[in-house]
Amino acid sequence: MIPGMEHDLHGIVTRIEGDWRETRVLVVGDVMLDRYIWGDVERISPEAPVPVVRMAHRSEQPGGAANVAMNIAGLGARVTLAGFAGQDEECGALKACLAKAGVDAELTLVPGHPTTSKLRILGGQQQILRLDVERTKGYPQQAYDALLAGILAALPLVHAVVLSDYAKGVLSEPVCRAVIEEARRQAIPVLVDPKHRDFSRYRGATTICPNLQELSAATGVPPKESGSLLEAAARMLPALDLEYLTVTLSEKGIAIVRPGGTRTYPAVARQVFDVSGAGDTVIATLALSLASGLPIEAAAPLANLAAGVVVSKVGTVPITRDELITNLMPEIELQASEKLLQLDRLRTRVNAWRSKGQRIVFTNGCFDLLHVGHITLMEDARRQGDRLIVAINSDASVSGLKGPTRPVVSERDRGRVLAALGAVDAVIVFDEPTPLELIRALRPDVIVKGGDYVEDTVVGAAEVRSWGGVVKIVPTVEGFSTTKLIARAATPARV
């Protein structure tokens, strides 16, 4: 069980798969470009007592506030990013990364200032050197005016705002005050990742999300004195006009500090490789959760889970929706209604299953009147892999294939009955005469059909073989068919 997750996991998964797609978050803050040079260290330089890194490859990734935006996009939502950038090569690289991820980057270009960037050189998984390029002071008032104009224009279109402060100059006190006041007037939640010792510039936000060190700097209480530190945090709430404080406790999880008390949500145990960007993932998950109507009591353990995923990676790497769902799915057993899926949600499920190394099985048919032959087919199909998808012809498709008197049972009821079977993991309805387009979209590992088929006549056989999959023909149960059942029902019983 996920620590602290007493809420309806079924509803949370449904929200992640569905509602988050229609959610838009505005991220305002210090954007930067994280660059990495990866290599191996085999010797010490003869020129100086430093390791020699033989470069294997290089990579670049949005960082700072841009990484918060990348996490939100990775979780399947829409995101607008506002901040400062320079008129340089780094800005072009940053915009290209953001555009590829689907982030709407509304960056204010400031002449004479570089795009903030950090170059990390790693030998194996050990960071050898970090080189920062930045200029955090001296932004002209015209730049702030242009930034605020864009932010205020975007606010009516969003469901939550994140202020991602890395103390690089974007989130000045006037900017914070203007954004928070207008968002509050429009009843939009505002979440702040702080860097300044004085939290007063964030007054009126929904929540501020400091780590222990940041909270210690703001309160003057040593971070090791966690009880006293959280008590000091509670005393800050009235003066800062916050609903609550969200304190990240590193490996201990997240604490929600309210006027009436504090609750701690334990972290999900993980092997930690790199904590870079974990705070960005936490605030991105919290923002999406609150924007979609989840209470903080459900959002906090979800953010813990998301952070646990990213710390198991090396470098600043955002989480994806499929990774989050993969880590949630073992906690729940899906009800029948949650197995009936449209293609976009089914793709998400398939990606989640596949990321765990699971083998995807596909079968299809009309399944008009469910009988023992159908049940046997499902059970045989499920044994061919780890997850079984059943695609059923829509009512219109069945009529086209079987005639105007069919189907006897509607697509909705057929799907619901099939979804109730323990062997079935997902059901999808298709309108076409064949499921070929579905097969191409889902790329199953196995296609299963009954013994009245031969492999060469199975729709999708060539396609599944082309990506390394197989077709399995399983025996049919003699004497059972929907046509025979209908005929038997139409025959008057002998007295």
C-alpha positions in Angstrom: 0.0 0.0 0.0 1.3 3.5 -0.8 2.0 5.2 2.5 -0.8 7.7 3.4 -2.9 6.8 0.4 -6.3 6.1 1.9 -8.2 7.8 -0.9 -9.9 6.0 -3.8 -7.1 4.8 -6.0 -9.6 3.9 -8.8 -10.7 7.5 -8.9 -7.2 8.8 -8.9 -6.1 6.6 -11.8 -9.2 7.7 -13.7 -8.4 11.3 -13.0 -4.7 10.9 -14.1 -5.7 9.1 -17.3 -8.6 11.5 -18.1 -8.9 14.8 -16.3 -5.3 15.7 -16.4 -5.3 15.8 -20.2 -7.7 18.8 -20.0 -5.8 20.6 -17.2 -3.5 23.5 -17.9 -0.9 24.8 -15.4 1.0 28.1 -15.6 4.6 27.8 -14.4 6.5 31.1 -13.7 10.1 31.2 -12.6 13.8 30.8 -13.3 14.2 28.7 -16.4 17.6 27.1 -17.2 19.2 24.6 -19.5 20.9 21.6 -17.8 23.7 20.1 -20.0 25.5 16.9 -19.3 28.8 15.4 -20.6 28.9 11.7 -19.8 32.1 9.7 -19.8 34.5 7.4 -18.1 37.4 8.1 -15.8 40.4 5.8 -16.1 43.3 8.0 -15.0 44.5 11.3 -13.4 45.7 14.1 -15.6 49.5 14.5 -15.7 48.9 18.3 -15.9 47.0 18.7 -12.6 45.6 16.4 -9.9 42.2 16.1 -11.6 40.5 13.1 -13.3 40.5 12.8 -17.0 37.0 12.2 -18.4 36.8 10.5 -21.7 33.5 11.7 -23.2 31.0 9.0 -24.3 28.0 11.2 -25.1 26.3 14.5 -24.2 22.8 15.5 -23.4 20.7 18.5 -22.5 17.5 18.9 -20.6 15.3 21.8 -19.4 16.0 22.7 -15.8 14.7 24.9 -13.0 11.2 26.1 -13.6 11.5 24.6 -17.1 11.9 21.1 -15.5 8.7 21.8 -13.5 6.9 22.4 -16.8 8.5 19.3 -18.3 7.1 17.2 -15.4 3.6 18.6 -15.9 3.8 17.9 -19.6 5.1 14.4 -18.9 2.2 13.8 -16.6 -0.1 14.4 -19.6 -1.4 17.9 -18.9 -1.0 21.2 -20.8 1.5 23.7 -19.5 2.5 27.3 -20.2 6.0 28.4 -19.1 6.9 32.0 -18.4 10.4 33.3 -17.5 13.5 35.1 -18.8 16.0 33.9 -21.4 18.9 35.3 -23.3 19.2 35.8 -27.1 21.7 33.0 -27.4 22.3 29.4 -28.5 21.2 28.0 -25.1 17.8 29.7 -25.5 17.4 28.0 -28.9 18.3 24.6 -27.4 16.0 25.1 -24.4 13.1 26.1 -26.6 13.7 23.1 -28.9 13.6 20.7 -25.9 10.4 22.3 -24.5 8.6 22.3 -27.9 9.4 18.6 -28.3 7.8 17.9 -25.0 4.7 20.0 -25.8 5.4 22.8 -23.4 4.1 26.2 -24.5 7.2 28.4 -23.7 6.4 32.1 -23.4 9.9 33.3 -22.6 10.8 37.0 -22.3 14.1 37.5 -24.1 16.4 39.9 -22.3 19.4 41.4 -24.3 22.7 41.3 -22.5 21.7 38.5 -20.2 22.6 34.8 -20.9 20.1 32.0 -20.7 21.0 30.4 -17.3 22.7 27.1 -17.9 24.5 24.4 -15.9 27.0 22.1 -17.4 27.7 18.9 -15.5 30.5 16.5 -16.3 30.1 13.0 -15.0 32.5 10.1 -14.8 30.3 7.0 -14.7 27.5 8.2 -12.3 29.8 10.5 -10.3 29.6 14.2 -10.9 33.1 15.6 -11.5 32.4 19.3 -12.2 29.5 21.7 -12.6 30.0 24.9 -14.6 27.2 27.6 -14.2 26.6 30.4 -16.7 24.2 33.0 -15.3 23.5 36.7 -14.5 20.9 37.1 -11.8 20.7 40.8 -11.4 20.1 43.9 -13.5 17.0 42.8 -15.4 15.4 46.0 -16.8 11.9 47.1 -15.8 10.8 46.6 -19.4 11.5 42.9 -19.1 9.4 42.6 -16.0 6.6 44.5 -17.6 6.6 42.2 -20.6 6.8 39.2 -18.4 3.8 40.3 -16.2 1.7 41.2 -19.2 2.1 37.7 -20.6 1.4 36.1 -17.2 -1.8 38.1 -16.6 -3.1 37.3 -20.1 -2.5 33.5 -19.5 -4.1 33.4 -16.0 -7.8 33.1 -17.1 -6.9 30.0 -19.2 -5.2 27.9 -16.4 -6.3 25.8 -13.5 -3.2 26.3 -11.2 -0.1 28.4 -11.0 3.4 27.3 -9.9 6.0 29.9 -8.8 9.3 28.1 -9.2 11.9 30.3 -7.6 15.6 29.5 -8.0 16.7 33.0 -7.0 17.9 33.9 -10.5 15.9 37.2 -10.6 12.6 36.4 -12.3 10.4 36.2 -9.2 10.9 39.6 -7.7 8.7 40.7 -4.9 6.5 42.8 -7.3 6.1 39.9 -9.7 5.1 37.5 -6.9 2.6 39.9 -5.4 1.0 40.7 -8.7 0.6 37.1 -9.8 -0.6 35.8 -6.4 -3.2 38.6 -6.0 -4.6 38.1 -9.5 -4.7 34.3 -9.2 -6.4 34.6 -5.9 -9.0 37.0 -7.3 -9.7 34.3 -10.0 -9.8 31.5 -7.4 -6.8 29.8 -9.0 -4.5 27.8 -6.6 -0.9 29.0 -6.4 1.9 26.8 -5.3 5.4 28.2 -4.5 8.8 26.5 -4.5 10.8 29.1 -2.5 14.4 30.1 -2.5 14.4 33.3 -0.6 14.8 33.3 3.2 12.0 35.8 3.6 8.7 34.1 2.6 6.7 37.3 2.8 7.0 37.9 -0.9 4.8 34.7 -1.3 2.1 36.0 1.0 -1.4 34.9 -0.1 -0.4 31.8 -2.0 -2.3 28.5 -1.5 0.8 26.8 -0.2 4.6 27.2 -0.1 6.6 24.0 -0.6 10.0 24.4 1.1 12.5 21.6 1.9 13.9 21.3 5.4 16.9 23.6 4.7 14.7 26.3 3.1 12.2 26.2 6.0 15.1 26.3 8.5 16.5 29.4 6.8 13.1 31.0 7.0 12.4 30.2 10.6 15.9 30.1 12.2 15.2 26.6 13.6 17.9 24.0 12.8 16.8 21.4 10.3 17.7 18.5 12.6 15.1 19.7 15.1 12.2 18.6 12.9 9.5 18.8 15.6 10.4 22.4 16.5 10.8 23.3 12.9 7.3 22.2 12.0 5.9 24.0 15.0 7.6 27.2 13.8 6.2 26.5 10.3 2.6 26.4 11.8 3.2 29.8 13.4 4.0 31.3 10.0 0.7 30.4 8.5 -1.5 33.4 9.7 1.1 36.0 8.8 1.6 34.5 5.4 -2.1 34.0 4.8 -1.5 30.4 3.6 -4.0 27.5 3.6 -1.1 25.2 4.6 2.6 24.6 4.2 3.9 21.6 2.2 7.3 20.6 3.6 9.4 18.1 1.8 11.3 16.0 4.3 13.8 14.2 2.0 13.7 10.4 2.6 11.0 10.9 5.3 8.3 12.2 2.9 6.1 15.2 3.0 4.5 17.1 5.9 1.3 19.1 5.5 1.3 21.9 8.1 -2.2 23.3 8.8 -3.4 25.7 11.5 -5.0 22.7 13.2 -2.1 20.3 13.1 0.5 18.6 11.0 0.4 15.3 9.2 3.4 13.5 7.6 3.1 11.3 4.6 6.0 8.8 4.5 8.1 8.5 1.3 8.0 5.5 -0.9 11.2 3.5 -0.4 13.5 3.7 -3.5 17.1 3.2 -4.4 18.3 6.8 -4.8 20.7 7.6 -7.7 20.2 11.4 -8.1 17.9 13.8 -6.2 18.2 16.5 -8.9 14.8 17.7 -9.9 12.9 15.7 -7.2 11.4 18.9 -5.8 10.3 20.0 -9.3 8.5 16.6 -9.6 6.8 17.1 -6.2 5.4 20.5 -7.0 4.4 19.5 -10.5 2.4 16.6 -9.1 0.9 18.6 -6.4 -0.2 21.4 -8.8 -1.8 19.0 -11.2 -3.6 17.2 -8.3 -5.0 20.4 -6.9 -5.9 21.8 -10.3 -8.0 18.7 -11.0 -9.8 18.8 -7.7 -7.9 16.3 -5.6 -7.5 17.2 -2.0 -4.0 17.7 -0.6 -4.5 14.5 1.5 -4.5 12.6 -1.8 -2.0 14.8 -3.6 0.8 14.5 -1.0 1.3 10.7 -1.2 0.9 10.9 -4.9 3.7 13.4 -5.0 5.8 11.2 -2.8 5.3 8.4 -5.3 6.3 10.6 -8.2 9.4 11.8 -6.4 10.4 8.2 -5.7 10.4 7.5 -9.4 12.6 10.4 -10.4 15.3 9.9 -7.7 15.9 6.4 -9.1 17.2 8.0 -12.3 20.4 9.8 -13.0 20.2 13.5 -14.0 17.3 15.9 -14.3 14.7 13.6 -15.8 11.0 14.4 -15.5 8.4 11.8 -14.6 5.8 10.6 -17.2 2.2 9.8 -16.7 2.8 6.1 -17.7 5.5 5.8 -15.0 3.2 7.2 -12.3 0.3 4.9 -13.3 2.6 1.9 -13.5 3.6 2.6 -9.9 -0.1 3.1 -8.8 -1.6 0.1 -10.7 -0.1 -2.7 -8.4 -2.1 -1.1 -5.6 -5.5 -1.6 -7.1 -7.6 -4.3 -8.7 -9.6 -2.7 -11.5 -13.4 -3.0 -11.4 -15.2 -4.0 -14.6 -16.3 -0.4 -15.4 -12.7 0.7 -15.3 -11.7 -1.9 -17.9 -13.9 -0.3 -20.6 -11.6 2.1 -22.3 -11.2 4.5 -25.2 -8.1 4.2 -27.3 -6.1 7.1 -25.7 -6.6 5.7 -22.2 -6.0 2.1 -23.4 -2.7 3.3 -24.9 -1.7 4.7 -21.5 -2.5 1.4 -19.8 -0.6 -0.6 -22.4 2.5 1.7 -22.0 2.3 1.2 -18.3 2.1 -2.5 -18.6 4.8 -2.7 -21.2 7.2 -0.5 -19.0 7.0 -3.3 -16.4 8.0 -5.9 -19.0 4.5 -7.4 -19.3 3.4 -9.3 -22.4 0.3 -7.9 -24.1 -2.2 -10.3 -25.6 -5.0 -9.2 -28.0 -8.1 -11.0 -29.2 -11.3 -9.7 -30.9 -14.8 -10.7 -31.9 -18.5 -9.8 -31.8 -19.1 -11.9 -28.6 -22.8 -11.3 -29.0 -24.2 -14.0 -26.6 -21.4 -15.0 -24.3 -21.0 -18.7 -24.0 -18.6 -21.3 -22.7 -16.6 -21.3 -26.0 -15.9 -17.5 -25.5 -14.9 -18.1 -21.9 -12.5 -20.8 -22.8 -11.0 -18.5 -25.5 -10.4 -15.7 -23.0 -8.8 -18.1 -20.5 -6.6 -19.6 -23.2 -5.6 -16.2 -24.5 -4.7 -14.9 -21.0 -2.3 -17.8 -20.6 -0.3 -16.5 -23.6 0.9 -13.4 -21.7 0.4 -11.0 -18.8 -2.4 -8.7 -19.9 -5.4 -9.5 -22.2 -7.1 -6.8 -24.4 -10.5 -7.8 -25.9 -11.7 -5.7 -28.8 -15.4 -6.0 -29.7 -17.2 -5.0 -32.8 -19.6 -2.0 -32.2 -23.3 -2.6 -32.8 -23.1 -1.0 -36.3 -20.1 -3.2 -37.1 -21.9 -6.3 -36.0 -25.0 -5.4 -38.1 -22.8 -5.0 -41.1 -21.2 -8.4 -40.6 -24.1 -10.4 -39.3 -27.2 -8.7 -40.6 -29.9 -6.3 -39.4 -31.2 -8.6 -36.6 -27.8 -8.6 -34.8 -26.5 -7.9 -32.3 -28.8 -9.4 -29.8 -26.9 -7.7 -26.9 -25.7 -4.1 -27.2 -22.1 -3.1 -27.3 -22.3 -1.5 -23.9 -23.7 -4.7 -22.3 -21.3 -7.0 -24.2 -18.4 -4.9 -23.1 -19.5 -4.8 -19.5 -19.9 -8.6 -19.3 -16.5 -9.2 -20.8 -14.9 -6.7 -18.5 -16.2 -8.6 -15.5 -14.2 -11.7 -16.5 -11.0 -12.1 -14.4 -9.0 -13.1 -17.4 -9.7 -9.8 -19.2 -7.7 -6.7 -18.4 -9.2 -4.2 -20.9 -12.1 -4.0 -23.4 -12.4 -1.6 -26.3 -15.1 -1.2 -28.9 -14.2 -0.6 -32.6 -16.5 0.5 -35.5 -14.5 -0.9 -38.5 -15.2 -4.3 -39.9 -11.8 -5.4 -38.6 -9.5 -4.4 -35.7 -6.5 -3.8 -37.9 -6.1 -0.1 -36.9 -6.4 -1.0 -33.3 -3.7 -3.6 -33.6 -1.4 -1.1 -35.3 -2.0 1.4 -32.6 -1.5 -1.0 -29.6 1.2 -3.3 -31.1 0.3 -6.4 -29.0 2.9 -9.1 -28.5 0.4 -11.9 -29.2 -2.8 -12.1 -31.2 -5.1 -15.0 -30.2 -7.9 -16.5 -32.3 -10.0 -19.6 -32.1 -9.4 -22.9 -33.9 -11.7 -22.1 -36.8 -9.0 -19.7 -38.1 -5.6 -20.4 -39.6 -2.7 -18.0 -39.0 -2.6 -16.5 -42.5 -6.3 -15.5 -42.3 -6.0 -13.7 -38.9 -6.3 -9.9 -39.3 -3.1 -8.2 -38.1 -0.9 -11.4 -38.3 1.6 -9.8 -40.7 1.8 -6.7 -38.6 2.3 -8.4 -35.3 5.0 -10.6 -36.8 6.7 -7.5 -38.2 7.5 -6.2 -34.7 8.5 -9.6 -33.3 5.1 -10.7 -32.0 3.3 -14.0 -32.6 -0.1 -15.4 -33.6 -1.6 -18.2 -31.5 -4.5 -20.3 -32.6 -6.2 -22.0 -29.6 -8.8 -24.9 -29.8 -12.5 -24.1 -30.0 -15.1 -25.8 -27.8 -17.2 -27.9 -30.1 -21.0 -27.3 -30.3 -21.1 -23.7 -29.0 -21.8 -20.6 -31.1 -24.0 -17.5 -30.9 -25.9 -18.5 -34.0 -26.8 -21.9 -32.5 -27.9 -20.3 -29.2 -30.2 -17.8 -31.1 -31.6 -20.6 -33.2 -32.2 -22.8 -30.1 -33.9 -19.9 -28.3 -36.2 -19.3 -31.3 -37.3 -23.0 -31.5 -40.5 -23.7 -29.5 -39.9 -26.1 -26.6 -41.5 -29.5 -26.9 -44.1 -30.3 -24.3 
